[in-house]
Amino acid sequence: MLSSTPRTTIKKGKIKAVYDTTELHAIIDDSLIAHIAILEDTGPVVIPMLAWRVEETLYIHGAKNSRLLRRLKGGQQTCLTFTLFDGWVLARSAFHHSAHYRSAVVFGTFTTIDDNQEKDRLLNHFIEQIAPKRTETIRLSNDKELNATELLAIPLTEVSVKIGKHGVNDDAADLDIPVWAGVIPYRTVIGPLIATSDLSETIAEPDYSAAYNERWHQAE
């Protein structure tokens, strides 16, 4: 169960508030892209970054000269958002058109992972999340590469989740308008794989479908 704080209390659209950590995990794991806010001298900036979860901690990585990572490493308070768009809701009135979506907002402060062995483990966890068993066959990161990589962590302790999936909400007075109403679903389809042009024909195509369940493409 997600805890409630002044920053995570949902005031607008309370019916869409969700407090189940399972839903939070699914949003992060399906998105893997966080929009992260920092405050620069010239004003606020929001930057999209790859982000992944290991249990109740979120991780991001990048080059050590990244302005985003430098700010976050310095202990600046931040906010991360994840959003998955699931479809358009078409009502009988213009006012009630809306969208189905899942979103999560994470508040807090990042800390730095400096140990190369731990960096390697967490970065490999991310690779395994997007391509199961791939770390068994690829060249893993060496110390030079790990030293050049900044890895930051933030706990999932102050989070809010909203899910909009309530369908059409027409006014009773509009129900007799002779126009179609309903939902246009959006679905993310993963694959098929596209091999690099210099790949040997002797290398078999791997199967990563286990990581994506029903989102994996179905061959025709």
C-alpha positions in Angstrom: 0.0 0.0 0.0 1.4 3.4 -1.0 1.7 5.9 1.8 0.0 9.3 1.6 2.0 12.6 2.1 1.1 16.2 1.4 2.9 15.9 -1.9 1.3 12.6 -3.0 -2.3 13.4 -1.9 -4.4 13.5 -5.0 -6.9 16.4 -5.0 -8.1 16.5 -8.6 -9.8 13.3 -9.9 -9.7 11.5 -6.6 -11.6 8.6 -8.1 -8.5 7.8 -10.2 -6.2 7.6 -7.2 -4.6 4.1 -6.7 -2.7 2.9 -3.7 -1.7 -0.6 -4.8 2.1 -1.0 -5.1 1.5 -3.7 -7.8 0.0 -1.0 -10.1 2.9 1.3 -9.4 5.4 -1.5 -10.3 3.5 -2.3 -13.5 3.6 1.4 -14.6 7.3 1.7 -14.1 8.2 -1.7 -15.6 6.1 -1.1 -18.7 7.3 2.5 -19.2 11.0 2.4 -18.3 11.1 6.1 -19.2 11.0 8.8 -16.5 10.6 12.5 -17.0 12.8 14.0 -14.3 12.7 17.6 -13.1 15.7 19.6 -12.0 16.1 23.3 -11.1 18.8 25.1 -13.1 20.0 28.7 -12.6 17.9 29.7 -15.6 14.7 27.9 -14.4 13.2 24.4 -14.2 14.1 21.7 -16.7 12.4 18.3 -17.3 14.5 15.6 -19.0 13.4 12.1 -20.1 15.7 9.3 -18.9 15.7 5.5 -19.0 14.8 4.3 -15.5 14.2 0.8 -14.0 13.1 -0.7 -10.8 14.7 -3.3 -8.5 12.1 -4.1 -5.8 11.4 -0.7 -4.1 14.2 1.3 -5.6 14.4 3.2 -8.9 17.7 3.6 -10.8 18.9 5.9 -13.6 22.3 6.1 -15.3 24.3 8.2 -17.6 27.6 9.9 -18.3 29.3 11.6 -15.4 29.3 15.0 -17.2 25.5 14.9 -17.5 24.0 18.1 -16.1 21.0 16.2 -14.9 23.0 13.7 -13.0 25.3 16.3 -11.6 22.3 18.2 -10.1 20.7 15.1 -8.7 24.0 13.8 -7.3 24.3 17.0 -5.4 21.2 16.1 -3.4 18.6 18.3 -5.2 15.0 17.4 -4.5 13.3 16.1 -7.6 10.2 14.7 -9.1 9.9 11.9 -11.6 6.9 11.1 -13.7 5.9 7.9 -15.7 2.9 7.9 -18.1 1.3 5.2 -20.2 -1.3 6.3 -22.7 -4.1 3.6 -23.1 -6.7 5.3 -25.3 -9.0 8.1 -26.3 -12.5 8.3 -24.7 -15.0 9.7 -27.2 -18.1 11.1 -25.6 -21.3 12.5 -27.0 -20.3 16.0 -26.0 -17.0 17.8 -26.7 -16.6 18.6 -23.0 -16.5 15.0 -21.8 -13.9 13.7 -24.3 -10.9 12.4 -22.3 -8.3 9.7 -22.2 -7.4 6.4 -20.5 -4.0 6.5 -18.9 -1.8 5.2 -16.1 0.6 7.5 -14.4 3.0 7.6 -11.4 4.8 10.5 -9.7 7.9 9.9 -7.6 9.3 12.4 -5.1 12.6 12.4 -3.3 16.3 12.7 -3.5 18.8 10.5 -5.4 21.9 8.8 -3.9 24.9 7.6 -5.8 26.0 4.0 -6.3 29.9 4.1 -6.4 30.9 0.5 -6.1 31.6 -1.0 -9.5 30.5 -4.5 -8.6 27.1 -3.1 -7.5 26.9 -0.9 -10.6 27.5 -3.9 -12.8 24.8 -6.0 -11.0 22.2 -3.2 -11.3 23.0 -2.4 -14.9 22.9 -6.0 -15.9 19.5 -6.3 -14.1 18.2 -3.6 -16.5 19.5 -5.5 -19.5 17.9 -8.7 -18.2 14.6 -6.9 -17.7 14.4 -5.8 -21.4 16.1 -8.9 -22.9 16.1 -12.0 -20.7 19.3 -14.1 -20.5 21.2 -11.6 -22.7 23.9 -11.0 -20.1 24.8 -14.7 -20.5 26.1 -14.1 -24.0 27.2 -10.4 -24.3 30.5 -8.8 -23.2 29.8 -7.3 -19.8 31.0 -3.8 -18.8 34.7 -3.4 -17.8 36.0 -1.2 -15.0 36.8 1.7 -17.4 33.2 1.7 -18.6 31.8 1.4 -15.1 34.0 4.2 -13.9 32.7 6.4 -16.7 29.1 5.7 -15.7 27.1 7.5 -13.0 24.4 5.3 -11.4 21.8 7.0 -9.1 19.1 5.5 -6.9 15.9 6.8 -5.4 13.6 4.9 -3.1 9.9 4.4 -4.0 8.7 5.8 -0.6 6.8 8.9 -1.7 4.7 8.1 -4.7 1.3 8.8 -6.1 -0.5 6.8 -8.8 -3.5 7.7 -11.0 -5.3 5.4 -13.4 -8.0 6.7 -15.7 -10.0 3.8 -17.2 -13.6 4.8 -16.4 -15.0 5.0 -19.9 -17.5 7.5 -21.2 -19.0 9.9 -18.7 -21.8 11.5 -20.7 -24.4 13.8 -19.1 -27.8 12.2 -19.0 -29.2 14.9 -21.2 -26.8 13.9 -24.0 -27.5 10.2 -24.1 -30.0 10.6 -27.0 -27.5 12.3 -29.3 -27.2 10.0 -32.3 -23.4 9.7 -32.4 -21.0 6.9 -31.6 -19.5 6.9 -28.2 -16.8 4.7 -26.7 -13.0 4.2 -26.4 -10.3 4.1 -29.0 -7.7 1.8 -27.3 -4.0 2.3 -27.7 -1.7 -0.7 -27.4 2.1 -0.9 -27.3 3.4 -3.8 -29.5 6.9 -5.1 -28.9 8.8 -6.6 -31.9 9.5 -8.2 -34.2 13.2 -8.0 -33.9 15.3 -6.1 -36.6 18.8 -7.5 -37.0 21.8 -5.3 -37.6 23.0 -5.4 -41.2 26.4 -6.8 -40.2 25.0 -9.8 -38.2 26.2 -13.2 -39.2 23.5 -15.4 -40.7 24.6 -18.2 -38.5 23.4 -16.4 -35.3 19.9 -17.5 -34.4 17.3 -14.9 -33.4 16.7 -14.8 -29.7 13.3 -15.0 -28.0 12.7 -12.1 -25.6 8.9 -12.5 -25.6 8.9 -13.6 -21.9 9.7 -10.0 -20.9 6.7 -8.5 -22.6 3.8 -11.0 -22.2 0.7 -9.9 -24.2 2.6 -6.8 -25.6 4.8 -9.1 -27.7 3.8 -9.0 -31.4 1.9 -12.0 -32.7 3.3 -13.4 -36.0 0.7 -13.4 -38.8 
